Amino acid sequence: MTAPLASPRPSPLAQYSPTEHRPLAGYATLVAAYGAVLAGTVAAARATGCQLPDRVGAADVAIIGVATHKLSRLVAKDKVTSFLRAPFTRFEGETGQGEVSEQPRGRGIQMAVGELILCPYCLAHWVATGFVAGLVFAPRGTRLVAATYTAEAVADFLQLAYHAAEERS
């Protein structure tokens, strides 16, 4: 008589979240894509003779930091950019100041992309990398674009401060 077959052991990935779908393979794909973009950027800089800077100045870090905040939030939350997120998300409602609430949808890579593009903190890695690459390949244009988003972020904070002041009076 043969022994009964033991049930197969769940994979370590399946054990990560046994009760809720987590798109770990999708996350791995996005991390690999980010790494490939980063490696491709460095390779392109070398191939074109662009020199990587020894350091990035404090003014560039500040302007890129604020611009990254604004552009990440614009992509992740703005009403007008919802068409970019629509293949990966589901609309839930408006949240004020031109922003909407959405949830990721689907499974696998679709869900992973949905989670990425709904999270301004997650998008910031990609956006900041784009701005820093821009400093290598086209510093003047990059500073101009970054200044535009920085000015928009400052204007947003002033609008919110003005609104708060109106509410108090």
DSSP file (Angstrom, degrees, kcal/mol; ACC not computed):
  #  RESIDUE AA STRUCTURE BP1 BP2  ACC     N-H-->O    O-->H-N    N-H-->O    O-->H-N    TCO  KAPPA ALPHA  PHI   PSI    X-CA   Y-CA   Z-CA
    1    1 A M              0   0    0      0, 0.0     2,-0.3     0, 0.0     0, 0.0   0.000 360.0 360.0 360.0 138.7    0.0    0.0    0.0
    2    2 A T        -     0   0    0      1,-0.1     3,-0.1     3,-0.0     0, 0.0  -0.638 360.0-110.0 -93.2 149.6    1.3    3.5   -0.9
    3    3 A A        -     0   0    0     -2,-0.3    -1,-0.1     1,-0.1     3,-0.1  -0.456  42.1 -97.1 -72.8 146.8    1.4    6.4    1.6
    4    4 A P        -     0   0    0      0, 0.0     2,-0.2     0, 0.0    -1,-0.1  -0.340  45.1-102.0 -63.1 146.0   -1.1    9.2    0.9
    5    5 A L        -     0   0    0      1,-0.1     2,-0.2    -3,-0.1    -3,-0.0  -0.488  34.5-123.4 -70.0 133.7    0.4   12.1   -0.9
    6    6 A A        -     0   0    0     -2,-0.2     3,-0.1     1,-0.1    -1,-0.1  -0.522  32.0-102.8 -74.5 144.8    1.2   15.0    1.3
    7    7 A S        -     0   0    0     -2,-0.2    -1,-0.1     1,-0.1     0, 0.0  -0.447  46.3 -99.6 -67.9 141.3   -0.4   18.3    0.3
    8    8 A P        -     0   0    0      0, 0.0    -1,-0.1     0, 0.0     3,-0.0  -0.306  37.0-112.0 -64.6 144.3    2.1   20.6   -1.4
    9    9 A R        -     0   0    0      1,-0.1    -3,-0.0    -3,-0.1     0, 0.0  -0.566  34.8-109.6 -74.6 133.9    3.6   23.3    0.8
   10   10 A P        -     0   0    0      0, 0.0    -1,-0.1     0, 0.0     5,-0.0  -0.324  39.5-102.6 -62.9 148.5    2.5   26.8   -0.2
   11   11 A S     >  -     0   0    0      1,-0.1     4,-1.9    -3,-0.0     3,-0.2  -0.282  29.1-110.0 -66.6 156.4    5.2   28.9   -1.8
   12   12 A P  H  > S+     0   0    0      0, 0.0     4,-0.7     0, 0.0    -1,-0.1   0.848 121.1  54.2 -56.7 -33.1    6.9   31.5    0.4
   13   13 A L  H >> S+     0   0    0      1,-0.2     3,-0.7     2,-0.2     4,-0.6   0.903 106.7  50.1 -68.1 -39.6    5.2   34.2   -1.7
   14   14 A A  H 34 S+     0   0    0      1,-0.2     3,-0.4    -3,-0.2    -1,-0.2   0.830 107.1  56.0 -66.8 -30.7    1.8   32.6   -1.0
   15   15 A Q  H 3< S+     0   0    0     -4,-1.9    -1,-0.2     1,-0.2    -2,-0.2   0.683  89.7  76.8 -73.8 -17.5    2.6   32.6    2.7
   16   16 A Y  H << S+     0   0    0     -3,-0.7    -1,-0.2    -4,-0.7    -2,-0.2   0.921 119.7   2.3 -59.4 -45.7    3.2   36.3    2.7
   17   17 A S  S >< S+     0   0    0     -4,-0.6     3,-0.5    -3,-0.4    -1,-0.3  -0.658  70.0 172.8-143.9  81.6   -0.5   37.2    2.6
   18   18 A P  T 3  S+     0   0    0      0, 0.0    -1,-0.1     0, 0.0    -2,-0.1   0.710  81.1  39.4 -69.1 -18.6   -2.6   34.0    2.7
   19   19 A T  T 3  S+     0   0    0      1,-0.2     2,-0.4     2,-0.0    -2,-0.0   0.553 115.3  45.8-108.0  -8.3   -5.9   35.9    3.1
   20   20 A E  S <  S-     0   0    0     -3,-0.5     2,-0.3     2,-0.0    -1,-0.2  -0.998  83.8-112.6-139.1 135.5   -5.5   38.8    0.7
   21   21 A H        -     0   0    0     -2,-0.4    -7,-0.0    -3,-0.1    -2,-0.0  -0.509  33.8-179.4 -67.7 123.6   -4.1   39.1   -2.8
   22   22 A R        -     0   0    0     -2,-0.3     2,-2.3    -5,-0.2     3,-0.3  -0.997  27.8-135.3-122.1 124.8   -0.9   41.0   -2.9
   23   23 A P     >  +     0   0    0      0, 0.0     4,-2.6     0, 0.0     5,-0.2  -0.374  42.4 156.3 -81.3  65.0    0.7   41.4   -6.4
   24   24 A L  H  > S+     0   0    0     -2,-2.3     4,-2.6     1,-0.2     5,-0.2   0.877  73.3  50.7 -60.8 -39.9    4.2   40.5   -5.4
   25   25 A A  H  > S+     0   0    0     -3,-0.3     4,-2.1     2,-0.2    -1,-0.2   0.892 110.8  50.5 -64.9 -37.1    5.2   39.4   -8.9
   26   26 A G  H  > S+     0   0    0      2,-0.2     4,-2.3     1,-0.2    -2,-0.2   0.909 109.8  49.8 -64.2 -42.6    3.8   42.7  -10.2
   27   27 A Y  H  X S+     0   0    0     -4,-2.6     4,-2.7     1,-0.2    -2,-0.2   0.929 110.0  50.9 -60.8 -44.2    5.8   44.6   -7.6
   28   28 A A  H  X S+     0   0    0     -4,-2.6     4,-2.5     1,-0.2    -1,-0.2   0.891 108.8  52.0 -60.8 -39.3    9.0   42.7   -8.6
   29   29 A T  H  X S+     0   0    0     -4,-2.1     4,-2.4     2,-0.2    -1,-0.2   0.918 110.6  47.6 -62.8 -43.4    8.3   43.6  -12.2
   30   30 A L  H  X S+     0   0    0     -4,-2.3     4,-2.5     2,-0.2    -2,-0.2   0.901 112.0  49.2 -66.1 -40.4    8.0   47.3  -11.3
   31   31 A V  H  X S+     0   0    0     -4,-2.7     4,-2.5     2,-0.2    -2,-0.2   0.913 112.3  48.6 -64.3 -41.5   11.2   47.2   -9.3
   32   32 A A  H  X S+     0   0    0     -4,-2.5     4,-2.4    -5,-0.2    -2,-0.2   0.904 111.1  50.3 -64.1 -40.6   13.0   45.4  -12.2
   33   33 A A  H  X S+     0   0    0     -4,-2.4     4,-2.6     2,-0.2    -2,-0.2   0.916 110.2  50.0 -63.6 -42.6   11.7   48.0  -14.6
   34   34 A Y  H  X S+     0   0    0     -4,-2.5     4,-2.6     1,-0.2    -2,-0.2   0.937 111.6  48.5 -60.5 -46.3   12.9   50.8  -12.3
   35   35 A G  H  X S+     0   0    0     -4,-2.5     4,-2.8     1,-0.2    -2,-0.2   0.890 111.4  50.1 -61.0 -39.8   16.3   49.2  -12.1
   36   36 A A  H  X S+     0   0    0     -4,-2.4     4,-2.8     2,-0.2    -1,-0.2   0.906 110.7  49.0 -66.1 -41.6   16.4   48.8  -15.9
   37   37 A V  H  X S+     0   0    0     -4,-2.6     4,-2.2     2,-0.2    -2,-0.2   0.925 113.3  47.7 -62.5 -43.9   15.5   52.5  -16.4
   38   38 A L  H  X S+     0   0    0     -4,-2.6     4,-2.1     2,-0.2    -2,-0.2   0.937 114.5  45.1 -63.3 -47.3   18.1   53.6  -14.0
   39   39 A A  H  X S+     0   0    0     -4,-2.8     4,-2.6     1,-0.2    -2,-0.2   0.899 113.0  51.8 -63.7 -40.2   20.8   51.4  -15.6
   40   40 A G  H  X S+     0   0    0     -4,-2.8     4,-2.6    -5,-0.2    -1,-0.2   0.871 107.9  52.2 -63.5 -36.9   19.7   52.5  -19.0
   41   41 A T  H  X S+     0   0    0     -4,-2.2     4,-2.2     2,-0.2    -2,-0.2   0.928 111.3  45.6 -65.0 -45.4   20.0   56.1  -18.0
   42   42 A V  H  X S+     0   0    0     -4,-2.1     4,-2.2     2,-0.2    -2,-0.2   0.914 114.2  49.2 -64.0 -42.5   23.5   55.6  -16.7
   43   43 A A  H  X S+     0   0    0     -4,-2.6     4,-2.8     1,-0.2    -2,-0.2   0.904 110.7  50.2 -63.6 -41.2   24.5   53.7  -19.8
   44   44 A A  H  X S+     0   0    0     -4,-2.6     4,-2.1     2,-0.2     6,-0.3   0.889 108.7  52.6 -65.1 -38.3   23.0   56.4  -22.1
   45   45 A A  H  X>S+     0   0    0     -4,-2.2     5,-1.7     2,-0.2     4,-0.6   0.932 112.8  44.2 -62.3 -44.6   25.0   59.1  -20.2
   46   46 A R  H ><5S+     0   0    0     -4,-2.2     3,-0.8     1,-0.2    -2,-0.2   0.922 113.1  51.1 -64.9 -43.5   28.2   57.2  -20.7
   47   47 A A  H 3<5S+     0   0    0     -4,-2.8    -1,-0.2     1,-0.2    -2,-0.2   0.830 114.5  42.9 -65.6 -32.5   27.4   56.4  -24.4
   48   48 A T  H 3<5S-     0   0    0     -4,-2.1    -1,-0.2    -5,-0.2    -2,-0.2   0.455 113.9-114.2 -93.6  -1.1   26.7   60.1  -25.2
   49   49 A G  T <<5 +     0   0    0     -3,-0.8     2,-0.3    -4,-0.6    -3,-0.2   0.582  61.1 154.0  80.9   8.1   29.6   61.4  -23.2
   50   50 A C      < -     0   0    0     -5,-1.7     2,-0.4    -6,-0.3    -1,-0.3  -0.543  40.5-132.1 -69.9 132.8   27.4   63.2  -20.6
   51   51 A Q        -     0   0    0     -2,-0.3    -1,-0.1    85,-0.2     3,-0.0  -0.726  10.5-129.5 -88.3 131.6   29.3   63.5  -17.4
   52   52 A L        -     0   0    0     -2,-0.4    84,-0.0     1,-0.1    -1,-0.0  -0.618  37.5-107.0 -73.5 138.3   27.6   62.5  -14.2
   53   53 A P        -     0   0    0      0, 0.0     3,-0.1     0, 0.0    -1,-0.1  -0.319  10.4-134.7 -68.5 149.6   27.9   65.3  -11.7
   54   54 A D  S    S-     0   0    0      1,-0.2     2,-0.3    -3,-0.0    -2,-0.0   0.845  90.0  -6.9 -67.4 -33.6   30.3   65.0   -8.7
   55   55 A R        -     0   0    0     -3,-0.0     2,-0.5     0, 0.0    -1,-0.2  -0.972  68.4-121.2-153.8 163.4   27.5   66.4   -6.6
   56   56 A V        -     0   0    0     -2,-0.3     5,-0.0    -3,-0.1    76,-0.0  -0.957  38.4-117.4-111.0 129.1   24.1   67.9   -7.0
   57   57 A G     >  -     0   0    0     -2,-0.5     4,-2.3     1,-0.1     5,-0.2  -0.196  18.2-115.8 -67.1 155.7   23.8   71.4   -5.5
   58   58 A A  H  > S+     0   0    0      1,-0.2     4,-2.5     2,-0.2     5,-0.2   0.854 115.1  55.2 -59.7 -37.6   21.4   72.3   -2.7
   59   59 A A  H  > S+     0   0    0      2,-0.2     4,-2.6     1,-0.2    -1,-0.2   0.910 108.9  47.4 -64.7 -41.1   19.3   74.6   -4.9
   60   60 A D  H  > S+     0   0    0      2,-0.2     4,-2.6     1,-0.2     5,-0.3   0.910 111.6  50.7 -65.0 -41.7   18.8   71.8   -7.4
   61   61 A V  H  X S+     0   0    0     -4,-2.3     4,-2.3     2,-0.2    -2,-0.2   0.920 112.6  47.3 -61.7 -42.7   17.8   69.3   -4.6
   62   62 A A  H  X S+     0   0    0     -4,-2.5     4,-2.3     2,-0.2     5,-0.2   0.949 115.1  43.0 -65.1 -49.4   15.3   71.8   -3.2
   63   63 A I  H  X S+     0   0    0     -4,-2.6     4,-2.4     1,-0.2    -2,-0.2   0.899 117.2  46.8 -66.8 -39.1   13.7   72.7   -6.5
   64   64 A I  H  X S+     0   0    0     -4,-2.6     4,-2.7    -5,-0.2    -1,-0.2   0.871 110.4  54.5 -69.5 -36.0   13.6   69.1   -7.6
   65   65 A G  H  X S+     0   0    0     -4,-2.3     4,-2.0    -5,-0.3    -2,-0.2   0.940 113.0  40.5 -61.7 -48.0   12.2   68.0   -4.2
   66   66 A V  H  X S+     0   0    0     -4,-2.3     4,-2.3     2,-0.2    -2,-0.2   0.913 116.5  50.0 -68.4 -41.5    9.3   70.4   -4.4
   67   67 A A  H  X S+     0   0    0     -4,-2.4     4,-3.0    -5,-0.2     5,-0.3   0.883 109.3  52.4 -64.1 -37.8    8.7   69.7   -8.1
   68   68 A T  H  X S+     0   0    0     -4,-2.7     4,-2.5     2,-0.2     5,-0.3   0.918 108.3  51.3 -63.0 -43.9    8.7   66.0   -7.3
   69   69 A H  H  X S+     0   0    0     -4,-2.0     4,-2.0    -5,-0.2    -2,-0.2   0.948 114.9  42.4 -55.9 -49.9    6.1   66.5   -4.6
   70   70 A K  H  X S+     0   0    0     -4,-2.3     4,-2.5     2,-0.2    -2,-0.2   0.937 116.3  45.2 -67.7 -48.1    3.9   68.4   -6.9
   71   71 A L  H  X S+     0   0    0     -4,-3.0     4,-2.4     2,-0.2     5,-0.2   0.892 113.1  51.4 -66.6 -38.6    4.2   66.2  -10.0
   72   72 A S  H  X S+     0   0    0     -4,-2.5     4,-2.3    -5,-0.3    -1,-0.2   0.923 113.2  44.8 -61.9 -44.3    3.8   63.0   -8.0
   73   73 A R  H  X>S+     0   0    0     -4,-2.0     4,-2.6    -5,-0.3     5,-0.7   0.889 110.9  54.6 -67.7 -39.2    0.6   64.3   -6.4
   74   74 A L  H  X5S+     0   0    0     -4,-2.5     4,-1.1     1,-0.2     7,-0.3   0.927 113.5  41.2 -59.6 -46.7   -0.7   65.6   -9.8
   75   75 A V  H  <5S+     0   0    0     -4,-2.4    -2,-0.2     1,-0.2    -1,-0.2   0.900 121.2  42.5 -68.3 -40.4   -0.2   62.1  -11.4
   76   76 A A  H  <5S+     0   0    0     -4,-2.3    -2,-0.2    -5,-0.2    -1,-0.2   0.786 132.2  10.2 -80.0 -28.8   -1.6   60.2   -8.4
   77   77 A K  H  <5S+     0   0    0     -4,-2.6    23,-2.2    -5,-0.2    -3,-0.2   0.629  86.0 117.5-129.8 -19.3   -4.6   62.3   -7.3
   78   78 A D  B  << -A   99   0A   0     -4,-1.1     3,-0.4    -5,-0.7    21,-0.2  -0.273  57.0-137.7 -67.9 141.3   -5.5   65.0   -9.8
   79   79 A K  S >  S+     0   0    0     19,-3.0     3,-1.4     1,-0.2     4,-0.2   0.896 102.8  54.2 -58.0 -43.9   -9.0   64.9  -11.4
   80   80 A V  T 3  S+     0   0    0     18,-0.3     3,-0.5     1,-0.3    -1,-0.2   0.756 106.2  50.9 -69.7 -26.0   -7.6   65.9  -14.8
   81   81 A T  T >> S+     0   0    0     -3,-0.4     3,-1.4    -7,-0.3     4,-1.0   0.304  76.8 104.9 -94.2  10.9   -5.0   63.0  -14.9
   82   82 A S  H <>  +     0   0    0     -3,-1.4     4,-1.9     1,-0.3    -1,-0.2   0.797  68.9  67.4 -61.8 -27.5   -7.6   60.3  -14.0
   83   83 A F  H 34 S+     0   0    0     -3,-0.5    -1,-0.3     1,-0.2    -2,-0.1   0.828  98.1  53.1 -62.0 -30.0   -7.5   59.1  -17.6
   84   84 A L  H <4 S+     0   0    0     -3,-1.4    -1,-0.2     1,-0.2    -2,-0.2   0.859 115.6  39.0 -70.1 -35.5   -3.9   58.0  -17.0
   85   85 A R  H >X S+     0   0    0     -4,-1.0     3,-2.4    -3,-0.2     4,-1.0   0.693  91.2  92.3 -86.4 -20.2   -4.9   56.0  -14.0
   86   86 A A  T 3< S+     0   0    0     -4,-1.9     3,-0.5     1,-0.3    -1,-0.2   0.792  79.4  56.6 -52.2 -40.1   -8.2   54.6  -15.4
   87   87 A P  T 34 S+     0   0    0      0, 0.0    -1,-0.3     0, 0.0    -2,-0.1   0.705 120.8  31.2 -65.0 -14.7   -6.9   51.3  -16.8
   88   88 A F  T <4 S+     0   0    0     -3,-2.4    17,-2.3    25,-0.1     2,-0.3   0.453 117.6  51.4-120.2  -5.2   -5.5   50.4  -13.4
   89   89 A T  E  <  -B  104   0A   0     -4,-1.0     2,-0.4    -3,-0.5    26,-0.0  -0.805  62.7-133.1-134.6 169.4   -8.0   52.1  -10.9
   90   90 A R  E     -B  103   0A   0     13,-2.6    13,-2.1    -2,-0.3     2,-0.1  -0.997  30.4-120.7-127.1 128.0  -11.6   52.4  -10.0
   91   91 A F  E     +B  102   0A   0     -2,-0.4    11,-0.2    11,-0.2     3,-0.1  -0.406  32.6 170.5 -66.3 136.9  -13.1   55.9   -9.2
   92   92 A E  E     -     0   0A   0      9,-3.0     2,-0.3     1,-0.4    10,-0.2   0.675  53.4 -64.0-116.0 -35.5  -14.6   56.3   -5.7
   93   93 A G  E     -B  101   0A   0      8,-1.5     8,-3.8     0, 0.0    -1,-0.4  -0.938  53.9 -66.9 165.4 173.3  -15.4   60.0   -5.4
   94   94 A E  E     -B  100   0A   0     -2,-0.3     6,-0.3     6,-0.3     3,-0.1  -0.623  29.6-171.3 -87.0 148.1  -14.1   63.5   -5.3
   95   95 A T  E     -     0   0A   0      4,-2.5     5,-0.2     1,-0.3    -1,-0.1   0.381  45.6 -99.3-120.3   1.3  -12.0   64.6   -2.3
   96   96 A G  E >  S+B   99   0A   0      3,-0.8     3,-1.8     1,-0.0    -1,-0.3  -0.134  95.1  62.3 100.0 161.8  -11.7   68.3   -2.8
   97   97 A Q  T 3  S-     0   0    0      1,-0.3     3,-0.1    -3,-0.1    63,-0.0   0.813 130.0 -58.4  50.7  37.0   -9.1   70.7   -4.2
   98   98 A G  T 3  S+     0   0    0      1,-0.3   -19,-3.0   -20,-0.1   -18,-0.3   0.630 109.0 123.2  76.0  13.9   -9.4   69.0   -7.6
   99   99 A E  E <   -AB  78  96A   0     -3,-1.8    -4,-2.5   -21,-0.2    -3,-0.8  -0.723  44.1-154.3-109.4 159.6   -8.4   65.6   -6.4
  100  100 A V  E     - B   0  94A   0    -23,-2.2     2,-0.5    -6,-0.3    -6,-0.3  -0.880  15.5-125.5-127.5 159.9  -10.3   62.3   -6.5
  101  101 A S  E     + B   0  93A   0     -8,-3.8    -9,-3.0    -2,-0.3    -8,-1.5  -0.919  37.4 165.6-104.7 130.7  -10.3   59.1   -4.5
  102  102 A E  E     - B   0  91A   0     -2,-0.5   -11,-0.2   -11,-0.2   -13,-0.0  -0.925  24.8-143.4-139.3 162.4   -9.6   55.9   -6.4
  103  103 A Q  E     - B   0  90A   0    -13,-2.1   -13,-2.6    -2,-0.3    12,-0.1  -0.959  29.0-107.1-125.2 146.5   -8.8   52.2   -5.6
  104  104 A P  E     - B   0  89A   0      0, 0.0     2,-0.3     0, 0.0   -15,-0.3  -0.382  40.3-161.8 -66.2 152.5   -6.5   49.9   -7.6
  105  105 A R        +     0   0    0    -17,-2.3     9,-0.2     5,-0.3     2,-0.1  -0.874  39.7  28.5-132.6 168.2   -8.3   47.2   -9.5
  106  106 A G  S    S-     0   0    0     -2,-0.3     2,-0.3     4,-0.1   -18,-0.0  -0.409  78.1 -83.3  85.9-161.3   -7.4   43.9  -11.1
  107  107 A R  S >> S+     0   0    0     -2,-0.1     3,-1.2   -85,-0.0     4,-0.6  -0.881  80.3   4.9-138.7 167.5   -4.8   41.4  -10.1
  108  108 A G  H 3> S-     0   0    0     -2,-0.3     4,-2.4     1,-0.3     3,-0.2  -0.235 128.2  -2.9  60.1-135.0   -1.1   41.0  -10.7
  109  109 A I  H 3> S+     0   0    0      1,-0.2     4,-2.8     2,-0.2     5,-0.3   0.842 132.4  58.8 -63.6 -34.6    0.7   43.7  -12.7
  110  110 A Q  H <> S+     0   0    0     -3,-1.2     4,-2.2     1,-0.2    -5,-0.3   0.936 110.7  42.2 -59.9 -45.7   -2.5   45.7  -13.2
  111  111 A M  H  X S+     0   0    0     -4,-0.6     4,-2.7     2,-0.2    -2,-0.2   0.905 113.3  52.7 -67.3 -41.6   -3.0   45.9   -9.4
  112  112 A A  H  X S+     0   0    0     -4,-2.4     4,-2.2     2,-0.2    -2,-0.2   0.921 111.8  45.3 -61.6 -44.5    0.6   46.7   -8.8
  113  113 A V  H  X S+     0   0    0     -4,-2.8     4,-2.9     2,-0.2     5,-0.2   0.910 111.5  54.1 -64.7 -41.2    0.6   49.5  -11.3
  114  114 A G  H  X S+     0   0    0     -4,-2.2     4,-0.9    -5,-0.3    -2,-0.2   0.919 109.7  46.6 -58.2 -44.5   -2.7   50.8   -9.8
  115  115 A E  H  < S+     0   0    0     -4,-2.7     4,-0.5     1,-0.2     3,-0.3   0.903 113.2  50.2 -64.7 -40.1   -1.1   50.9   -6.4
  116  116 A L  H >< S+     0   0    0     -4,-2.2     3,-1.1     1,-0.2     7,-0.3   0.945 111.6  45.4 -62.8 -48.9    2.0   52.6   -7.7
  117  117 A I  H 3< S+     0   0    0     -4,-2.9    -1,-0.2     1,-0.3    -2,-0.2   0.590 110.6  54.5 -79.1  -7.4    0.2   55.4   -9.6
  118  118 A L  T 3< S+     0   0    0     -4,-0.9    -1,-0.3    -3,-0.3    -2,-0.2   0.511  96.3  76.5 -94.1  -6.1   -2.2   56.1   -6.7
  119  119 A C    <>  -     0   0    0     -3,-1.1     4,-2.7    -4,-0.5     5,-0.2  -0.875  57.6-169.0-112.2 104.4    0.6   56.7   -4.3
  120  120 A P  H  > S+     0   0    0      0, 0.0     4,-1.3     0, 0.0    -1,-0.2   0.836  92.4  54.5 -61.4 -29.6    2.4   60.0   -4.5
  121  121 A Y  H  > S+     0   0    0      2,-0.2     4,-0.5     1,-0.2    -5,-0.1   0.899 111.1  44.6 -67.9 -39.9    5.0   58.7   -2.2
  122  122 A C  H >> S+     0   0    0      1,-0.2     3,-0.8    -3,-0.2     4,-0.6   0.897 112.9  50.5 -70.3 -41.5    5.7   55.7   -4.4
  123  123 A L  H 3X S+     0   0    0     -4,-2.7     4,-2.7    -7,-0.3     3,-0.4   0.782  93.0  77.0 -66.5 -26.8    5.7   57.7   -7.6
  124  124 A A  H 3X S+     0   0    0     -4,-1.3     4,-2.9    -5,-0.2     5,-0.3   0.836  88.3  57.6 -56.8 -34.2    8.2   60.2   -6.1
  125  125 A H  H <X S+     0   0    0     -3,-0.8     4,-1.8    -4,-0.5    -1,-0.2   0.939 111.8  41.2 -60.2 -46.4   11.0   57.7   -6.7
  126  126 A W  H  X S+     0   0    0     -4,-0.6     4,-2.1    -3,-0.4    -2,-0.2   0.924 117.4  46.8 -67.9 -45.7   10.3   57.6  -10.4
  127  127 A V  H  X S+     0   0    0     -4,-2.7     4,-2.4     2,-0.2    -2,-0.2   0.931 112.7  48.6 -65.3 -46.5    9.6   61.3  -10.7
  128  128 A A  H  X S+     0   0    0     -4,-2.9     4,-2.7    -5,-0.2    -1,-0.2   0.897 110.1  52.6 -61.4 -39.8   12.7   62.3   -8.8
  129  129 A T  H  X S+     0   0    0     -4,-1.8     4,-2.6    -5,-0.3    -1,-0.2   0.901 108.7  51.0 -62.1 -40.3   14.8   59.9  -10.9
  130  130 A G  H  X S+     0   0    0     -4,-2.1     4,-2.2     2,-0.2    -2,-0.2   0.919 111.2  47.1 -62.3 -44.0   13.4   61.6  -14.0
  131  131 A F  H  X S+     0   0    0     -4,-2.4     4,-1.6     2,-0.2    -2,-0.2   0.918 112.9  48.5 -64.7 -42.4   14.3   65.0  -12.8
  132  132 A V  H  X S+     0   0    0     -4,-2.7     4,-1.1     2,-0.2    -2,-0.2   0.909 111.2  50.0 -66.0 -40.8   17.8   63.9  -11.8
  133  133 A A  H >X S+     0   0    0     -4,-2.6     4,-2.3     1,-0.2     3,-0.6   0.901 107.1  56.4 -61.1 -39.0   18.4   62.3  -15.1
  134  134 A G  H 3X S+     0   0    0     -4,-2.2     4,-2.9     1,-0.2     8,-0.3   0.858 100.3  57.7 -60.3 -35.4   17.2   65.5  -16.7
  135  135 A L  H 3< S+     0   0    0     -4,-1.6    -1,-0.2     1,-0.2    -2,-0.2   0.824 109.8  45.7 -64.0 -29.1   19.9   67.4  -14.8
  136  136 A V  H << S+     0   0    0     -4,-1.1    -2,-0.2    -3,-0.6    -1,-0.2   0.929 125.8  27.1 -77.1 -46.7   22.4   65.1  -16.6
  137  137 A F  H  < S+     0   0    0     -4,-2.3    -2,-0.2     1,-0.2    -3,-0.2   0.823 141.4   7.3 -90.0 -33.7   21.0   65.3  -20.1
  138  138 A A     X  +     0   0    0     -4,-2.9     4,-2.6    -5,-0.3     5,-0.2  -0.499  65.4 169.2-149.9  71.0   19.3   68.7  -20.2
  139  139 A P  H  > S+     0   0    0      0, 0.0     4,-2.4     0, 0.0     5,-0.2   0.861  77.5  50.0 -60.7 -39.2   19.9   70.7  -17.1
  140  140 A R  H  > S+     0   0    0      2,-0.2     4,-1.9     1,-0.2     5,-0.1   0.950 115.0  42.7 -66.7 -47.3   18.5   74.0  -18.3
  141  141 A G  H  > S+     0   0    0      2,-0.2     4,-2.5     1,-0.2     5,-0.2   0.888 114.0  52.5 -64.2 -39.4   15.2   72.5  -19.5
  142  142 A T  H  X S+     0   0    0     -4,-2.6     4,-2.9    -8,-0.3     5,-0.2   0.917 108.7  49.4 -64.1 -43.1   14.9   70.4  -16.4
  143  143 A R  H  X S+     0   0    0     -4,-2.4     4,-2.4    -5,-0.2    -1,-0.2   0.880 110.6  51.7 -64.0 -35.9   15.4   73.3  -14.1
  144  144 A L  H  X S+     0   0    0     -4,-1.9     4,-1.8     2,-0.2    -2,-0.2   0.939 113.2  43.2 -65.0 -47.2   12.7   75.2  -16.1
  145  145 A V  H  X S+     0   0    0     -4,-2.5     4,-2.1     2,-0.2     5,-0.2   0.925 115.1  49.8 -64.0 -44.5   10.2   72.3  -15.8
  146  146 A A  H  X S+     0   0    0     -4,-2.9     4,-2.5     1,-0.2    -2,-0.2   0.889 108.6  53.0 -62.4 -39.0   11.1   71.8  -12.1
  147  147 A A  H  X S+     0   0    0     -4,-2.4     4,-2.7    -5,-0.2    -1,-0.2   0.878 106.5  53.8 -63.8 -36.4   10.7   75.6  -11.5
  148  148 A T  H  X S+     0   0    0     -4,-1.8     4,-2.0     2,-0.2    -2,-0.2   0.948 112.8  41.6 -62.1 -49.5    7.2   75.4  -13.0
  149  149 A Y  H  X S+     0   0    0     -4,-2.1     4,-2.2     2,-0.2    -2,-0.2   0.847 113.8  53.5 -69.5 -32.5    6.1   72.6  -10.7
  150  150 A T  H  X S+     0   0    0     -4,-2.5     4,-2.4    -5,-0.2    -2,-0.2   0.934 109.4  48.0 -65.1 -45.4    7.8   74.2   -7.7
  151  151 A A  H  X S+     0   0    0     -4,-2.7     4,-2.4     1,-0.2    -2,-0.2   0.890 111.1  51.7 -61.6 -38.7    5.9   77.5   -8.4
  152  152 A E  H  X S+     0   0    0     -4,-2.0     4,-2.3     2,-0.2    -1,-0.2   0.903 109.0  50.0 -65.0 -40.4    2.6   75.5   -8.7
  153  153 A A  H  X S+     0   0    0     -4,-2.2     4,-2.2     2,-0.2    -2,-0.2   0.912 110.6  49.4 -63.8 -42.4    3.3   73.8   -5.4
  154  154 A V  H  X S+     0   0    0     -4,-2.4     4,-2.2     1,-0.2    -2,-0.2   0.922 110.6  50.8 -61.0 -43.7    3.9   77.1   -3.7
  155  155 A A  H  X S+     0   0    0     -4,-2.4     4,-2.6     1,-0.2    -2,-0.2   0.891 107.7  53.7 -61.7 -39.7    0.7   78.5   -5.2
  156  156 A D  H  X S+     0   0    0     -4,-2.3     4,-2.5     2,-0.2    -1,-0.2   0.938 109.2  47.6 -59.5 -47.1   -1.2   75.4   -3.9
  157  157 A F  H  X S+     0   0    0     -4,-2.2     4,-2.3     1,-0.2    -1,-0.2   0.888 111.9  50.2 -63.4 -38.2    0.1   76.0   -0.4
  158  158 A L  H  X S+     0   0    0     -4,-2.2     4,-2.7     2,-0.2    -1,-0.2   0.896 109.2  51.7 -66.4 -39.2   -0.9   79.7   -0.7
  159  159 A Q  H  X S+     0   0    0     -4,-2.6     4,-2.6     2,-0.2    -2,-0.2   0.929 111.7  46.8 -61.1 -44.9   -4.4   78.8   -1.9
  160  160 A L  H  X S+     0   0    0     -4,-2.5     4,-2.4     2,-0.2    -2,-0.2   0.894 112.8  49.1 -65.2 -39.7   -4.8   76.5    1.1
  161  161 A A  H  X S+     0   0    0     -4,-2.3     4,-2.3     2,-0.2    -2,-0.2   0.905 111.8  49.2 -65.3 -41.2   -3.5   79.1    3.5
  162  162 A Y  H  X S+     0   0    0     -4,-2.7     4,-2.4     2,-0.2    -2,-0.2   0.927 111.7  48.7 -62.9 -45.3   -5.9   81.7    2.0
  163  163 A H  H  X S+     0   0    0     -4,-2.6     4,-2.2     1,-0.2    -2,-0.2   0.913 111.2  50.0 -61.4 -43.4   -8.8   79.4    2.3
  164  164 A A  H  X S+     0   0    0     -4,-2.4     4,-1.6     1,-0.2    -1,-0.2   0.895 110.2  50.6 -62.6 -39.9   -7.9   78.6    5.9
  165  165 A A  H  X S+     0   0    0     -4,-2.3     4,-1.2     1,-0.2    -1,-0.2   0.893 109.6  50.5 -65.3 -39.4   -7.7   82.3    6.6
  166  166 A E  H  < S+     0   0    0     -4,-2.4     3,-0.4     1,-0.2    -2,-0.2   0.905 108.0  53.0 -62.9 -41.0  -11.1   82.9    5.1
  167  167 A E  H  < S+     0   0    0     -4,-2.2    -1,-0.2     1,-0.2    -2,-0.2   0.842 108.5  50.6 -64.5 -33.8  -12.6   80.1    7.1
  168  168 A R  H  <        0   0    0     -4,-1.6    -1,-0.2     1,-0.2    -2,-0.2   0.741 360.0 360.0 -76.6 -23.5  -11.3   81.7   10.4
  169  169 A S     <        0   0    0     -4,-1.2    -1,-0.2    -3,-0.4    -2,-0.2   0.476 360.0 360.0 -89.9 360.0  -12.7   85.1    9.6
